Amino acid sequence: MNTPTTLIVGVVVLALAFDFANGFHDAANSIATIVATRVLTPFKAVLWAASFNFIAFVIFEEKVADEIAKVISKDVASIGVVFAGLVGAIFWNVLTAWLGLPSSSSHALVGGLAGAAVAKGGWSSVKGETLRKIFPFIVYSPVLGLTLGFLLIVGVMWIVHRFTKPKKVFKTFRGLQLVSAAAFSLGHGANDAQKTMGVIVALLVATGRRNEGLHPPLWVVLSCHAAIGLGTMFGGWKIVRTMGNKLTKLDPMQGVCAETAAAATLFFASHQGIPVSTTHTITGAIVGVGSARRFSAVRWGVARKVLWAWVLTIPGAAGVAALCYGLVALLS
Amino acid sequence: MPKTSRTRDIDRRGSFFLCAALLCLLLVPTALPKFRWVGEVLAVAQVLLALLSFADHAARRHRNT
């Protein structure tokens, strides 16, 4: 059956809206520390982060996008499945934001696509190999962030304690925050924008507008990076004030270590084509940095919420997407 | 007050790292063979961090007594 172009354009716009919301929501992760320590004003900070979100496409290959596009088997891929998957992910993100759960939009997207595919074609319609690539990294990415964050802060403190001029150290790390925030934004742009690219590619393949296995076309790459960059620009400065020191109170040195650890984790994941949660990765890194000083310095209530989000997001988004697909099938 | 709560805090940190190590190890069989090393390396790293944390805890307790 030939799918009308207007329907395809509608779902592409929905996917880009999801990407925009991702940037809007996650901007605070990369710029919270530079704003809290007054290295940059909120406006300059969001511009800084948005620019690096956008230029990530120059540096990273579209391996994450290829992986997301492969979540659902070609036999069941259709505009209805992609639409239901997106609606499931968006609904779950809105619900968890309302409940105050720091859920991952990446996990919601994978859960949504898988749920809609299973509703259409049963369990065999989800590619097990792709899920086996994604699933362990739900836990590994924050633990990797935590480990690197812990080791970095211990190493940096060991070097820095030899200096007798704490003011100079403080000033140096204030400057370095610009570099670490840029690196994290780059990682965020690379991993998160590519998830939306994957959805759009899956849609184009499902509707016969593109052959399977090809890299995303340039207009998809540019529009996804632009959407996440614009989301960061419009959302960041509003959210950053409340996000500031939510998990633990960070000084510039800790901010640099947490962002560098999270950026390294995201670079690794993007290079290997593994979609991971940027929110959970930076949360892990902050917990690692915070617990190096004093375990009680970490606000464990927030970390506990992340654990709940791990457990609930994929099945939750999958359930909503399956219901949505049921409705779509009923109406069409 | 600081003495007892701090002692308990450091203990909890070591236990937390051990739990993280166990979780990483449990997930190794579910990962693709290409990525199993990530879970194994993370588990070893978490065990090392736990040992360091327990050693730090013991040293602090020794200093405080």
Chai-1 contact restraints between the chains, C-beta under 6 A:
chainA,res_idxA,chainB,res_idxB,connection_type,confidence,min_distance_angstrom,max_distance_angstrom,comment,restraint_id
A,R132,B,L32,contact,1.0,0.0,6.0,A-B,restraint_1
A,K133,B,L32,contact,1.0,0.0,6.0,A-B,restraint_2
A,P136,B,L27,contact,1.0,0.0,6.0,A-B,restraint_3
A,P136,B,T30,contact,1.0,0.0,6.0,A-B,restraint_4
A,P136,B,A31,contact,1.0,0.0,6.0,A-B,restraint_5
A,V139,B,L23,contact,1.0,0.0,6.0,A-B,restraint_6
A,V139,B,L27,contact,1.0,0.0,6.0,A-B,restraint_7
A,Y140,B,V38,contact,1.0,0.0,6.0,A-B,restraint_8
A,V143,B,A20,contact,1.0,0.0,6.0,A-B,restraint_9
A,V143,B,C24,contact,1.0,0.0,6.0,A-B,restraint_10
A,V143,B,L42,contact,1.0,0.0,6.0,A-B,restraint_11
A,T147,B,A45,contact,1.0,0.0,6.0,A-B,restraint_12
A,S291,B,R13,contact,1.0,0.0,6.0,A-B,restraint_13
A,F295,B,D9,contact,1.0,0.0,6.0,A-B,restraint_14
A,F295,B,R12,contact,1.0,0.0,6.0,A-B,restraint_15
A,F295,B,R13,contact,1.0,0.0,6.0,A-B,restraint_16
A,S296,B,D9,contact,1.0,0.0,6.0,A-B,restraint_17
